[in-house]
Amino acid sequence: MLQFWKSSNPYFIEREKILRESIEAYIQENYYLTVYSLLPQIEGIISDYLINSKPPKELESILLSPEKKLELIEESILNLDTMITQLIKPAFSPLLNLYKFTNFLKCERTEFNRHAILHGISTQFGTKANALKLILFIDFIFSLINFIDNK
């Protein structure tokens, strides 16, 4: 997977050490470390892509909000062929849920949400399933960017 990411995506290079060590943490069953290290990388990869593909005028609003970044990637999906959109859109929904704003007063300690995890509200996120989800989300984002760029 790391070889594929490296060969197919220019946004991998500056994150290679983080991604490699995160995968190693997963293999060693350090799931909290895997989740905590990979979670911001999804947003960073998308930011890098948008910075390189959008006009400078649009960048200010893009860089302020994870939700806005995901909306722009989602728009790119919708501009693809209808059959492809039907395949990709359902896979994108869990990623959108991961990045939605969460009210801390209503947040469960087990909630798998970027906002809750990075602000220390969710404390039970370090599971094998959650770590694997993030690895697969990153693979999905790299594949999606590669697909959009080559369309």
PABA-430242 format. One record per residue (C-alpha): z negated, y, x; residue number from 1. Coordinates in Angstrom, 3 decimals. Last residue first. Layout:
<pts>
((Z, Y, X), NUM)
...
</pts>
This chain:
<pts>
((15.779, 11.730, -9.885), 151)
((14.651, 11.315, -6.263), 150)
((11.931, 13.957, -6.349), 149)
((10.662, 12.778, -9.752), 148)
((10.506, 9.128, -8.579), 147)
((8.716, 9.968, -5.328), 146)
((6.254, 12.157, -7.211), 145)
((5.671, 9.324, -9.705), 144)
((5.218, 6.712, -6.991), 143)
((2.723, 8.895, -5.110), 142)
((0.890, 9.677, -8.365), 141)
((0.798, 5.989, -9.416), 140)
((-0.478, 4.886, -5.991), 139)
((-3.146, 7.553, -6.227), 138)
((-4.043, 6.379, -9.735), 137)
((-4.134, 2.760, -8.466), 136)
((-6.626, 3.619, -5.737), 135)
((-8.599, 5.645, -8.265), 134)
((-8.698, 2.798, -10.782), 133)
((-9.768, 0.380, -8.026), 132)
((-12.803, 2.529, -7.244), 131)
((-13.674, 2.712, -10.941), 130)
((-13.400, -1.071, -11.372), 129)
((-15.439, -1.813, -8.232), 128)
((-18.196, 0.409, -9.508), 127)
((-19.682, 3.549, -8.032), 126)
((-19.758, 5.753, -11.133), 125)
((-23.454, 5.399, -12.003), 124)
((-24.631, 8.872, -10.985), 123)
((-22.716, 11.153, -13.337), 122)
((-24.251, 14.631, -13.254), 121)
((-23.743, 15.271, -9.547), 120)
((-21.221, 18.093, -9.833), 119)
((-18.447, 16.005, -8.261), 118)
((-19.118, 13.094, -10.613), 117)
((-19.387, 15.033, -13.886), 116)
((-16.282, 17.140, -13.235), 115)
((-14.221, 14.203, -11.997), 114)
((-15.080, 11.968, -14.946), 113)
((-16.176, 8.339, -15.051), 112)
((-19.278, 8.694, -17.212), 111)
((-22.128, 6.353, -16.280), 110)
((-24.823, 9.030, -16.304), 109)
((-23.626, 10.007, -19.790), 108)
((-22.506, 13.584, -20.358), 107)
((-23.382, 15.476, -23.521), 106)
((-25.354, 18.258, -21.836), 105)
((-22.894, 18.249, -18.921), 104)
((-19.992, 19.216, -21.186), 103)
((-16.988, 17.565, -19.566), 102)
((-13.683, 19.241, -18.688), 101)
((-10.807, 16.759, -18.516), 100)
((-9.838, 15.292, -15.132), 99)
((-10.556, 11.598, -15.697), 98)
((-9.161, 11.841, -19.221), 97)
((-5.826, 13.133, -17.866), 96)
((-5.687, 10.182, -15.469), 95)
((-6.394, 7.783, -18.323), 94)
((-3.482, 9.347, -20.279), 93)
((-0.868, 9.067, -17.472), 92)
((-0.286, 5.340, -17.899), 91)
((0.650, 5.921, -21.534), 90)
((3.216, 8.597, -20.460), 89)
((4.963, 6.499, -17.789), 88)
((6.742, 3.834, -19.850), 87)
((7.831, 6.038, -22.752), 86)
((8.874, 8.736, -20.285), 85)
((11.073, 6.229, -18.436), 84)
((12.813, 5.339, -21.693), 83)
((13.296, 9.010, -22.549), 82)
((14.819, 9.966, -19.164), 81)
((12.721, 12.495, -17.330), 80)
((11.838, 15.974, -18.518), 79)
((8.688, 14.633, -20.154), 78)
((7.475, 13.344, -16.792), 77)
((7.961, 16.756, -15.207), 76)
((5.972, 18.271, -18.063), 75)
((3.185, 15.761, -17.298), 74)
((3.179, 16.921, -13.674), 73)
((2.776, 20.469, -14.949), 72)
((-0.021, 19.463, -17.331), 71)
((-1.785, 17.645, -14.478), 70)
((-1.825, 20.794, -12.395), 69)
((-3.055, 22.850, -15.348), 68)
((-5.942, 20.397, -15.939), 67)
((-6.975, 20.565, -12.288), 66)
((-7.287, 24.331, -12.697), 65)
((-7.003, 27.322, -10.407), 64)
((-4.132, 26.195, -8.199), 63)
((-1.560, 26.175, -10.984), 62)
((-2.349, 29.677, -12.217), 61)
((-1.785, 31.141, -8.763), 60)
((1.253, 28.966, -8.014), 59)
((3.573, 30.188, -10.750), 58)
((4.831, 33.269, -8.921), 57)
((5.351, 31.276, -5.711), 56)
((8.093, 29.185, -7.401), 55)
((7.174, 25.516, -7.858), 54)
((8.126, 22.448, -5.786), 53)
((6.227, 22.703, -2.503), 52)
((3.033, 24.154, -3.962), 51)
((3.332, 21.648, -6.824), 50)
((3.446, 18.658, -4.468), 49)
((0.544, 19.863, -2.373), 48)
((-1.494, 20.533, -5.511), 47)
((-0.724, 17.035, -6.869), 46)
((-1.879, 15.483, -3.602), 45)
((-5.019, 17.618, -3.634), 44)
((-5.872, 16.751, -7.246), 43)
((-5.581, 13.058, -6.470), 42)
((-7.490, 13.545, -3.222), 41)
((-10.537, 14.975, -5.026), 40)
((-11.417, 11.560, -6.506), 39)
((-10.612, 9.503, -3.422), 38)
((-13.692, 10.282, -1.310), 37)
((-16.280, 10.060, -4.083), 36)
((-14.753, 6.945, -5.583), 35)
((-14.482, 5.068, -2.283), 34)
((-17.948, 6.130, -1.145), 33)
((-19.490, 4.976, -4.406), 32)
((-17.502, 1.730, -4.155), 31)
((-18.715, 0.644, -0.736), 30)
((-17.501, -2.943, -1.292), 29)
((-16.282, -3.351, 2.322), 28)
((-12.697, -3.545, 1.027), 27)
((-13.325, -0.371, -0.976), 26)
((-14.725, 1.417, 2.082), 25)
((-11.591, 0.372, 4.009), 24)
((-9.449, 1.846, 1.220), 23)
((-11.400, 5.108, 1.490), 22)
((-11.061, 5.074, 5.288), 21)
((-7.267, 4.763, 4.990), 20)
((-7.029, 7.439, 2.307), 19)
((-9.155, 9.944, 4.240), 18)
((-7.333, 9.236, 7.520), 17)
((-3.885, 9.477, 5.895), 16)
((-4.544, 12.702, 4.002), 15)
((-2.369, 14.952, 6.184), 14)
((0.374, 12.316, 6.232), 13)
((0.321, 11.262, 2.575), 12)
((1.932, 14.378, 1.129), 11)
((5.242, 13.500, 2.835), 10)
((5.617, 10.464, 0.565), 9)
((7.616, 7.263, 0.787), 8)
((6.884, 5.794, 4.200), 7)
((3.198, 6.642, 4.370), 6)
((2.466, 5.642, 0.782), 5)
((4.323, 2.355, 1.256), 4)
((2.452, 1.630, 4.492), 3)
((-0.879, 2.403, 2.804), 2)
((0.000, 0.000, 0.000), 1)
</pts>
